[in-house]
Amino acid sequence: MAHRHTDAAKSQGRNTVPGSQEASTGVSREELIDLLNEDLAREYQAVIAYVVYSQVLKGAQYMMIAQELEKHAGEELRHALVISKQIDYLGGMPTVVPAPVKTSSKAQEMLEFDLENENETVRNYRERIRQCEALGEYAMAEQIREILVEEQEHQIDLATALGREVPKV
């Protein structure tokens, strides 16, 4: 019963006692909001990058990946909506500013930028899942897990297009 009371207090935005789940994670709900806003800024970045990169990649060898990047843009937009909803659920205000987007006139560099961003996103979402679960936010962790599956697919697509192994992150 005490566990349920703690979850109820958290869902109502009240602080929990020292030694509770919140204290043991090293991340408070407020810190989680900030971290999710950083994730949201990266999702915006990914939408912009995929829209641009999918249209400016030139050459027969990049036609397939350019089509795939168009699909990725839509998936990243869905991710942004999910993350925004979670921020709102926690009582925060979703950011409106994307992380900076790198551009290049060289197709391979653009794909490398994308792969670097996906690697960071995969690392961060893995951590976010642990943080959500430690705070008792299991449904939120599950939503982020679903995003993580797609982000790892993006990683595979980009690594394959670059002729590389999928990075271990």
C-alpha positions in Angstrom: 0.0 0.0 0.0 2.8 2.4 0.8 4.1 2.0 -2.7 0.8 3.0 -4.2 0.7 6.1 -2.0 4.1 7.1 -3.2 3.0 6.7 -6.9 -0.2 8.7 -6.2 1.8 11.5 -4.6 4.1 11.6 -7.6 1.3 11.6 -10.1 -0.1 14.6 -8.2 3.2 16.4 -8.4 4.0 16.2 -4.7 7.5 15.5 -3.4 8.2 12.1 -2.0 10.1 11.3 1.1 13.9 10.8 1.1 14.9 7.3 0.2 11.9 7.0 -2.1 12.2 6.0 -5.8 12.7 9.7 -6.8 15.6 10.2 -4.4 17.3 7.0 -5.5 17.5 7.9 -9.2 19.4 11.1 -8.8 16.8 12.6 -11.2 13.8 14.5 -10.0 10.6 15.0 -12.0 11.8 18.5 -12.8 15.1 17.3 -14.0 13.3 14.7 -16.1 11.3 17.5 -17.7 14.6 19.3 -18.6 16.1 16.2 -20.0 13.0 15.4 -22.1 13.1 19.0 -23.4 16.6 18.3 -24.6 15.3 15.2 -26.3 12.5 17.2 -27.8 15.0 19.7 -29.2 16.9 16.8 -30.8 13.6 15.5 -32.3 13.0 18.9 -33.9 16.5 18.9 -35.1 16.0 15.4 -36.7 12.8 16.5 -38.4 14.6 19.5 -40.0 17.7 17.5 -40.9 15.7 14.7 -42.5 13.5 17.0 -44.5 16.5 18.9 -45.8 18.8 15.9 -46.3 16.2 13.8 -48.1 15.7 16.5 -50.7 19.3 17.6 -51.3 21.1 14.2 -51.4 22.2 13.7 -55.0 23.5 10.7 -56.9 22.1 7.3 -57.8 23.8 5.7 -54.8 21.8 7.9 -52.4 18.3 7.6 -53.9 17.2 4.8 -51.6 18.5 6.4 -48.4 16.9 9.8 -49.5 13.5 8.0 -49.7 14.1 6.4 -46.3 15.0 9.8 -44.8 11.7 11.2 -45.9 10.0 8.4 -43.9 12.3 9.2 -40.9 11.2 12.8 -40.9 7.6 11.7 -40.3 8.7 9.3 -37.6 10.7 12.0 -35.8 7.7 14.3 -35.9 5.6 11.6 -34.2 8.4 11.2 -31.6 8.3 15.0 -30.9 4.6 14.8 -30.3 5.0 11.8 -27.9 7.8 13.6 -26.0 5.8 16.8 -25.8 2.9 15.0 -24.4 5.1 13.4 -21.7 6.6 16.8 -20.8 3.1 18.3 -20.4 2.0 15.2 -18.3 4.9 16.0 -15.9 3.8 19.6 -15.7 6.4 21.1 -17.9 6.3 23.3 -21.0 7.6 21.7 -24.2 10.5 23.6 -25.8 10.1 25.3 -29.1 13.7 25.5 -30.0 15.5 22.8 -32.1 19.0 21.7 -31.5 21.3 23.1 -34.2 21.2 21.3 -37.5 24.5 20.6 -39.3 24.5 20.9 -43.1 27.0 20.0 -45.8 27.3 20.0 -49.5 28.7 16.5 -49.3 26.2 13.6 -49.0 28.4 11.4 -47.0 29.0 14.1 -44.4 25.2 14.7 -44.0 24.7 11.0 -43.4 27.5 11.0 -40.9 25.9 13.9 -39.1 22.6 12.0 -39.0 24.3 8.9 -37.7 26.1 10.8 -34.9 22.7 12.4 -33.9 21.0 9.0 -33.9 23.8 7.5 -31.8 23.3 10.3 -29.2 19.5 9.9 -29.3 19.7 6.1 -28.7 22.1 6.6 -25.8 19.8 9.3 -24.3 16.6 7.4 -24.7 18.1 4.3 -23.1 19.0 6.4 -20.1 15.6 8.1 -20.1 13.8 4.7 -19.9 15.8 3.9 -16.8 15.1 7.3 -15.3 11.3 7.0 -16.0 11.2 3.5 -14.5 13.1 4.6 -11.4 10.5 7.3 -10.9 7.7 4.8 -11.3 6.7 6.3 -14.7 6.3 2.9 -16.4 3.9 4.0 -19.1 6.2 6.8 -20.0 9.1 4.4 -20.2 7.1 2.2 -22.5 6.3 5.1 -24.8 10.0 6.0 -25.0 10.9 2.3 -25.6 8.7 2.4 -28.7 10.5 5.6 -29.9 13.9 3.8 -29.2 13.0 1.0 -31.5 12.5 3.4 -34.4 15.6 5.4 -33.5 17.7 2.2 -33.6 16.2 1.4 -37.1 17.3 4.8 -38.2 20.8 4.0 -36.9 20.8 0.8 -38.9 19.6 2.6 -42.1 22.2 5.3 -41.8 25.1 2.9 -41.0 24.1 0.7 -43.9 24.0 3.6 -46.3 27.5 4.6 -45.1 28.7 1.0 -45.5 29.5 0.7 -41.8 28.6 -1.6 -38.9 25.9 -0.2 -36.6 27.8 1.7 -33.8 27.6 0.3 -30.3 26.4 3.1 -28.1 
